[in-house]
Amino acid sequence: MKSHNSQNAEEKFSQAADGHADLWSLALRAAGLAGGLLVCVMVLLGAADPENESEQENRKKIEAMTPAERAQLKRNYEKFQKLSPAEQQRLRELHEATRSQPELNRVMHAYDAWVKTLSPWEQEDLRKADTTRERMELIRKFRTQQQEPDRRRSGRNLFELIKIMDLNFREPRLRFVFWANSPDPETYQKAINIIERSLPEPVQYPKPKAELSEFARSRAVLQAAVRFKKQDEDKNGSAWPGPETVDQIYQLLQDNEYRLRENEDPRGFRGRLRPEEQKRMMVAFYLAKGLWNQLVMSVKQELDAIHPPEDKLQQFFETLDAKKKDHLMRYPPDEMQAKLKYEYLQSHLSEEVRQSIRQRSHEVQRLILDFIPEMDLNNPSDGSRRGGGKGRQLDMKDGPPNGPDGRPGNRLPRRRNGEPGPRPPRQVPPDA
């Protein structure tokens, strides 16, 4: 749910974008150069609002900021100091323009506030836009996406969460957590109902069904399904779920226009598999992604109830290296605070909570591996190689702690002559 401030920012931004084309074009050109740095300079130089504020008022505004916001302001100003004299002069001239054109000031603040609601890769797309026209097209696209009621934002802190959950990054069949689209919760429950009705015996729930969370119920149904599969000695999963069950779930997904991933080939898994295998694989990954999402949400709810003291978070922030601090500073204050909290909890969770979370996570990972069939890992649709579309290389500062052979992130070994080895598999960011 969006905050009241975010909604106000979007409303002001929308009014500015729709009603002041000339000023908007000028603001976009400036924002393309420096982004939020410009607003930082405007605050520090005294152009914080349409009405010129006094130095004392600006000082009060800075004092009212949170420690994280003040730290961000300070670091942005230090970046300004490192700009070339020409770039500094360009920003000063724009600052002077805002004093004579208060409407431009409002546009800039509205734009800056709105940009902070975007994901880091969306912000990067805006920064890299070559022309004002291209940037405007991206803005219209992102605004339209934000207005869609089903826009998913749960993936923002996915990497921080899965570090705590101890996801096995080395298992190729678990890579779908990054590239598969998230199921609609209501549709996913219908799919679980279909699975439950297909079982030869009733599911033995650990407590009354009405008292279970959606995650606990889905896990119980899928655990029962895997047990029955093993009883039938179906070791590789090729005959589970049964054809009729697969057809029912597949039709449900078609009726709801679900695609396993963005830009999916309408022929299914790129024509590499027979139609029935395509259906079965899509259903298996769909069930896995839905269960994984429910696990992540259950862990997130548990961690959201933990509130480390502000001074502890600030002390922890000061212990981070400059590279990590810079990475966190790329985010708007509220999101930065959330990411900092998850970073803190990675090393400060109670052992009881940590073991409980990891036990659930390992249990779900084993369950998923039991019902996702073995597959050709060179198939472009398994997520290890992205065919088509414009995948973005993940910022592995956020990614897995270790890659192959213990190397950090996704890095592969270098050849003997010192040249880089083969490119790592392309991945895409989690759902926005």
Helices and strands as residue ranges (DSSP letters): H 4-19, H 21-34, H 36-45, H 55-63, H 67-82, H 85-100, H 102-115, H 120-128, H 132-147, H 158-165, G 172-174, H 176-179, H 185-198, G 209-211, H 214-231, H 243-255, H 275-304, H 310-319, H 322-329, H 333-348, H 351-371, G 380-382, G 404-406
